[in-house]
């Protein structure tokens, strides 16, 4: 889902749940939103993404949505959420894996398939790009694709191994760190 502009040579790949939108508590467990009504964009997200766009990064969401394969979430619901994100936030594309681990697909993070597919389709240089996510799977997928990695530590998981390039606590903090790195690289 989504269309990429060919005006970008680098991207910020973003996990969806916990990075762009809030996780929702269901039966004592934090989960992705199960309906459009439950979708809540995290504070500061739109402004942070606009700053990245101003730095000439393509913004591409790469998300695992195994609830579809497990039968706990309808694909049409996930796609409605994605349409809302595309309409609300300045992102160019969304690449989703609807499989579960047992499917052994190439696209389910921690495998880098979603990033590789997006980079090929959008003509993105992976070595000039970042993967931002809140799970070890996101960090490993970014590393496997050859991106710099930013882990949004929400206190839910232990630190990924191998470690990410940057550790932050929110998307706005990630944008600040990326902007500082790019200022150094441009010197």
N, C-alpha and C positions, 0 to 999 in steps of 0.2 A: 504494500500500500504506500502511496506517496510518489511524488515526482521530484527528482533531484535536478538542481540547476547545474549546468556545466561551467558556471562562473567560479566555482569553488574547487580548489585543489586539495584542501585539507578539511577534516571534519572533526566534530565532537560527536562521538557515538554515546548515546545516553540510555541507560536502563530506564524503565518507566516507573515501576512501583517502588516507592521509597526515595526516588530521586526527583521525579517531576510531580508525582501525586502521592498523597498520603496513603499509607496502609490502613486497612479497616479491621477492627477486631471482630472476629466471628468465633464464638465458642472458646474464648480465651486465647485465640491464636491470631497473630497479625497476618492479614491476607490482602491480595489485590482487591480492588472494588469489584463487587459481583453485579453491579448495575450502573447505569449512567448516573442515577440519583446518588450513588455512593462516591462518585468521582469528586475528589477535592484536590485542586492544584495547590501545591505547597507554597507558602508565602515567599515572595521574592523570586519565584521561578521565572515569570515572564520577563522581568527586568534583567535577570542574569542571562537569559537566553538572548535578549536583545543586545547585550554587551558582546556576547560571543559572535553574533551576526555582524556587529560593527567591526569585529576583528577579522572578518572575512572567513569564518568557519561555516561550513554546512552543518546543520544540526539534524542528526539522524537518530531516531529511537530504535534500539534493538532490544527486544523483550521476549522472554520465555513466558508462554501462557499455557502451561500444561493442564490447566483446568478443563480445557477443551477436550484433550485426549482422555482425561479421567472422567469426563461426563458431568463435571460439577459446574461447568460454565459453558454457555452457548457461544459459538463462534460469532454469531450475529451481535451478541452483547459486547464482546471484545472489540469488534469492528466499529460499533457505535461509539465506544469509548475512544477509539483511535480517531474517528472522524471529529469528535469533540476536541481532542487534543490538537489536531491539525488546524481546526478553525480558531482555537483559542490561543495557541502558542506559536511562536515564529519558527516552527520546525519544517524541514523540507520533506521528510519521509519517515515511515515507520515500517520496520521489518520485524515480523513476529514469527516465532516458532510455536506451533500448536501441539507439538509432540511431548511425550513423557520420556524419561530416561530409557525405558525398556525398548523404545522405538529405534534407538541407536542411530538417529539422523545426524546429518552434518551441521544442522543449524542450531541445535539446542546448546546454549551456553552451559558448560565452559568451552565447548568447541567454538572455533572462530567463524563458522560458516555464515552467520548473519552479517558480520562485519565484512567478510570477504565478498559476499554477494553484493552488498551495498557499495563497496569500494569499486568493484568491477563495473557495476551499472552506472555509477555516478562519477566515474573517473577520479577517484579520491586517492591521494598518496597516503598509505597507512602509516608510514614512518613519520609523517608530518601531522598525524592525527592523535586524538586522545580517546580513551574509553573511560566513561564516568559511570560508576555503579556502586551499589551498596552491598553486594554479595561477593564472596570469593569467586563465584562462577563468572561474574562480570570482569574481574581483574584477570583471571586466567584466560578468558576469551580475548581480551585486549592484548595480553602478552603474546598469545598464540598468533594473533593477526599482525604483530609487530608495531602496535601503538604504544604510546606512553599511557600509563594507567593512573586513574584517580579513584581512590576508594572513599566513599562517603560512609564513614563509621557512625552508624546509628546506635551502637552499643548492643546490637542484636547478635552479632557473630564475632568469632575470634578473628584475629588479624589473618588476612590471606597469606599463603605461602606458595611461591615466592612473594615477597612483599610488593605492594604497588609503588609506583614512582612518587606519588603524592597521597597523603591521607588528610581528609578534611571531615567536617561534620555537617555540611550542607552544600547545596548546589551554588549558592552565592559565594561561599568560601572557595569552592573549586574554581569558579570563574576568576576570582582574585588571583589565585595561585597560577592558573594558566596564563593570565594576562602578564604577570610578572615574569614568567619564563619566556614568553614571546618577546617582551621588551629586551630581555638579555640576548636572545637569539638574533634579534634584529640589529644589535649593536655591531 
